[in-house]
Amino acid sequence: MRRCTRGVAGLSVAIAGLAVAASALADVKIAFIDPLSGGGAATGILAQKTHQFYIDAINAAGGLNGEKLVLLSYDNKVNPQESLIQLKRATDEGARYIVQGNGSGVALALVDAVQKYNERNPGKEIVYLNYAAVDPALTNEKCSFWHFRFDADADMKMAAMTDVIARDKKVQRVYLINQDYSFGKAVAAAAGKMLAEKRPDIKVVGDELHPLQKVNDFSPYVAKIKASGADTVITGNWSNDMVLLIKAGKDAGLKVEWDTYYGGSPGAVTAIGEAGVDALKQVSEWHRNATPELDASVAAFSKRYPGKENEYAYWRAKTMWEMYAAAAKKAQSNEPVKVAKALEGMKMSTSLGEVEMRTDNHQILQPLYVSTLAKGVKYDSEDSGFGWKTDAKVDGKATALPTTCKMDRPQ
Amino acid sequence: MLELVTVSLLNGIVYGLLLFMLSSGLTLIFSMMGVLNFAHASVFMLGAYLSYQFGRWVGFWPALVIAPLACALLGAAIERYGLRRVHTSGHVAEILFTAGLAYVIEELVTMTWGRNAVANPVPAAIDFPLFHVFGSAFPAYKGLMMAISVAMFVFLWLALSKTRIGLVIQASLTHPRMVSALGHDVPGVFVLVFAIGSGLAGLAGVIGGFMLLTQPTLAHAIGPIVFVVVVVGGLGSLPGALVASMLIGILQTFAVAVDYSLLDLLRAGGVAVARASPWYELLAVKLATAAPIVPYLLLVLMLIVRPRGLLGTRDA
């Protein structure tokens, strides 16, 4: 197969080939439903490679309960309607697990569709492994027995971020700028609420929502931030919205602390460069300098997928597949219902600390890091010479927040 | 307040000139050839990638010349070997041809440079603050962009209205047979116009590449707004495109700065809207949030009120 071609043609041939090869064997089929073309393709394809990498590792170790795992890929273009069509395709082709992460809008649609599918198809249930969609609703009012989230939700991340802000007396005036959709609004709401609790003296001088992935030039927004006299900007922006925002800030000479969810987005460190040193912060479950030495699997991943655009980013995928494998072994079956039951309340120790899958709402508890871009760290990002340095680490247990989830469990 | 107004005005002018730079080539091609070139934004993107590539090989300043020339050559080839054949089948065929070309260019770019943004930073030579306004830096590359944009306008304006070749170009549009009977090479003129239009797109791409993000979605990101500029300004009118660019740039920039909603306006007028009202959510949207749809709103209004655009001479 033409593995060297990077174009869509080559990719779709590869995917089609994979699907054909897969249907010939009686394996555990896992459907990856995420953007593989269009604006979200960069993150989607990186995630696809990461999942493939860990699934290959499980298969190389002999598979699970005598079966091999097969990853099938479906392009949803970050579109909820398209995702439902791809879910139908995936179930028709025999997938019993789905993996998705990009976009909470997609996740909310899929959670609903999976719930309905499982009610209508007893004995053929599917389980939904969510590695990145972080709208808190997914583990609260919209929670489902069939959905497991392996990333900290927006509120948990904000709690870790505001804990660090609470100790930093330099922060006096905060500006919130977020994308105008469910996730961006959740970030803004959480920031307002938690800052009021932890640091009532901080003034929120702006609360901006801008259209999702449609702004070419953030200079007008930067002018507004500057005029507000803010010393800190909190943003949940990701992908282009993150990169262009800090780029405009850098160009206008805006001197603020950037408290971000996705300051580690591909291209962000390159865009801000030296201006981001000691100013750009992110909250994440891992960064390259979280441990003194780079994890063996991270190094192996970089060897298999070299190049800047393949810079390792999804530590939570490692946690997810290790936990999944442990659950399948514990259940002594690859049957989704049994694996799901084994996953509930499962604890595991990792090189970063204890992780636990909550029983009440299927939210993972894993250590979270607040880190700052710094010079002279051991492992830099995007060959920039700058890398992430830990400011604070929050243990998994301490990230837990109350939930309103009431889920129906199968007998 | 004065600070925000001054900085916003400056940002608006910068954005307006960027829009003009993007749309001048499109306007030129449309006004002189009657071809609505859907591949314009893609040539712009190609210019960005070529300048990135040549910039790595020979440095920024040579790339500033080479990339637009390469785009002009490509434009000439497109006209000579593609568009000229399609031209005989009418406007629909032309539009389909250029739209298809846009996809081809996008896929070629993805295959060559990958899906992710390439690292195309502002060249060190122009990456310094030119001056400060109320403590906000004004980067030198934005100054260069403004200079190039204004130079484009002056060059096109003079070339079309004051030179002999400009007269031939204009005459070729309306009276091609007469012009060719007088011994001028009309097909050659069209090749020249398309090449210049594409070259301008490429030049805009060199600057736009590092001002925006050099990635395969770049053409999609700027394609729609460029058409808005050309339609609002009046299809085929160069001064119209300039006026429309500035209007859209300044309007949109100021809209971002306004934190008031229709609800506030109604309140000021003494009208209270209950929170339970179905209109409440819509009325409560701040103008700042709605800013990016302002150009499209302007487009719709313009097509209803004055279909020929601000300074256009014929209907869209």
Interface residues (C-beta under 8 A of the other chain):
Chain A: T5 R6 G7 V8 A9 G38 G39 A41 A42 I45 D180 E208 L209 H210 P211 K214 V215 N216 D217 S219 P220 Y221 A223 K224 K226 A227 N240 V243 L244 D251 A252 G253 L254 P266 G267 T270 G273 K308 E309 E382
Chain B: E3 L4 V7 S8 N11 G12 V14 Y15 L18 E107 T110 M111 G114 R115 N116 A117 A119 P121 V122 P129 H132 G135 S136 A137 P139 K142 M211 L212 L213 Q215 T217 H220 A221 I222 I225 Q252 T253 V256 A257 A288 T289 A291 P292 I293
